[in-house]
Amino acid sequence: MPSIDELELYFGDNHEIMYLREKREVFYEDGKKEYVDIYVYKKDIKNEPHIYIATGDWRVFLLNR
């Protein structure tokens, strides 16, 4: 499992957690390495949070999970 290199929580006006941002290191098959921002939002989508991967190649990220 890849390590989380940076983790930030963001709060709304009512002091509830709106989302968190993770920065993870991702490795590509060609040896390339980059950091990927992952946003996890807590919203009322069947009471489950959803994930938005902001940068990088999401297929590679999923392979690295």
N, C-alpha and C positions, 0 to 999 in steps of 0.2 A: 504494500500500500504506500503510495507516495506521501511524503511528509508535507504538512502545512507549513509554509515558510513565513506566512504573515496572516494574521486574522484580525479583522476589525468588525465591530458591531455598530450599527447605525440605529438611532432612536428617533421616533416621531415626536410630535408635539405633546402627545399624551404619555410620553416616557415609555411606550411599549417598543420592543425591538421590531423594527421594520424589515431589516435584512442584515445579513452578515456578508462580508467579502473575504474570501480566502485567496491567497496567492500561492500557487503550487508550481513546482518544477516539473516540466514535461519533457520526455526524451523521445526523439524521433528515430526511426529505423536508420536513417542516413547519418546518425550521430549528432544531429542538431539538438540543441537544448534551449528551451525558453521558459519563461515564467508565464503562467496563465492566470488571469483574474476570473474567479468564480463567484457569482453572486447567488446567494440563497435567500429567496424572498419568503416571508411568512404572510400568506394571504389566505382568504377563505375560498380555496379551491378544494372542495370536499375535505376541508380541515387538514389539508396536507400542504407543506411548503413545496415550492418548485424551484428548480435550479436554472439559472441563466449563465452560460459560459460566454464571457465578454470578448476574450481574445484567444488567439491560437486556433488550432484545428481541433474541433470537438471530437472527431473520430479518434484522433491520437490520444486525446485526454481520456476517452472512455477505454481505450486499450490499456492505458497506464493505470487505471483504477484497479 
